[in-house]
Amino acid sequence: MAAAEFTIIDTLADIDPAQWQALAGDHPTLSYTFLHALHETGCAAPNTGWSPRYLILQRDGQLHAAMPLYLKAHSRGEYVFDQGWADAFHRNGIPYYPKLLSAVPFTPVTGSRLLARTAEDRALLAQAALQVAQQLGTSSLHILFPADEDRQALAEAGYMLREGVQFHWENQDYADFDAFLASMKMEKRKKLRQDRKRVEDAGIHFEHLAGSAITEEVLRFFYQCYVSTYEAHYSRPYLSLAFFQRLLTETPDSLMMVLAKRGETPVAVALNLVGGNVMYGRYWGTQEFVSGLHFETCYVQSIAYCIRHGLARFEGGAQGIHKMSRGLVPTATWSAHWVADPRFADAIGDFLTQETAAMDEYLEELAEHIPFKKQ
């Protein structure tokens, strides 16, 4: 086997998209288009605190493995919260930023972070990333939402693991939506139907738009709603209209929209990503408040779409215990961490041991309240 050659790049422009896709597979958030669009439209760029430092492994000029890495000046847009760690560094007069991060910006979705064809190359990436963090003089290195095979390689390389939770829906080969409802406990089924009835009584109906069925007009309505959601929370959106336009132009089949309408007037919308037989709930917004509209648009309609099209799983995004009553169940997620200063590494390691035990108990407690009938 040819010798491995590691390089660090700050743009994907010089990488062959086909070689990248051979590593990324069909995961929509790892695609060349998705990541490159984040950078080229300025959403994840140095001026927003995301400086790409991708780790590339080549042999004989061919891409064999890669790791999306960013030099970060803050912890925003990550969905694994380390601000307490940053505060501890600051209180002791030690800079926490810049730090090194492996993640898909603004996207709390599990997927490969060690993009490699073999377990051997995956292990090489995990070790090489540590060397990059040391060479750059960063306080720490964080890998967010890694796939299971990544997590094993990271643990073997000495990273500390941190457990979290999301809520996902799994398709149990439901014949139709009524079969899904029938699998739920009576009180949960009744509540879901009542919520749906309120939306229906408000005169709302839904359209499912996938791929080329999503027009520029609909996309602009979505973006107006997306921005409004952030403004309602007194914050600014991470992503630009240009980013979403790029996805619609270059990878339309990765997009699916749930459009809520009253008559012919759009009222609310949710945008999902699709790939690898999985749908990922990502963004939503509305022009008015209707009781139950958020849950119907974001979760129930997306589940109905997955059943109709035979998709295996719907991941409902970060946080939200309320999602359980809509049929999503608690699912463990992970991150991996390396801290340069041994004093902080020991303290964080002790914290993670306690936090993981508490998270395991929390997951066990949640499992007692899943909305489905016992088998």
Secondary structure, DSSP 8 states (H G I E B T S, - for coil): ----EEEEES-STTS-HHHHHHHHTT-GGGSHHHHHHHHHTTSSSGGGTEEE-EEEEEETTEEEEEE--EEESS-TT-SS--HHHHHHHHHTT----SEEEES-TT----B-SSEESSHHHHHHHHHHHHHHHHHHT-SEEEEESB-HHHHHHHHHTT-EEEEEEEEEEE----SSHHHHHHTB-HHHHHHHHHHHHHHHHTTEEEEEEEGGGS-HHHHHHHHHHHHHHHHHTT---SS-HHHHHHHHHH-GGGEEEEEEEETTEEEEEEEEEEETTEEEEEEEEESS--TTHHHIIIIIHHHHHHHHHT-SEEEEEE--GGGGGGT-EEEEEEEEEEESSHHHHHHHHHHHHHHHHHHHHHHHHHHTT-SB---
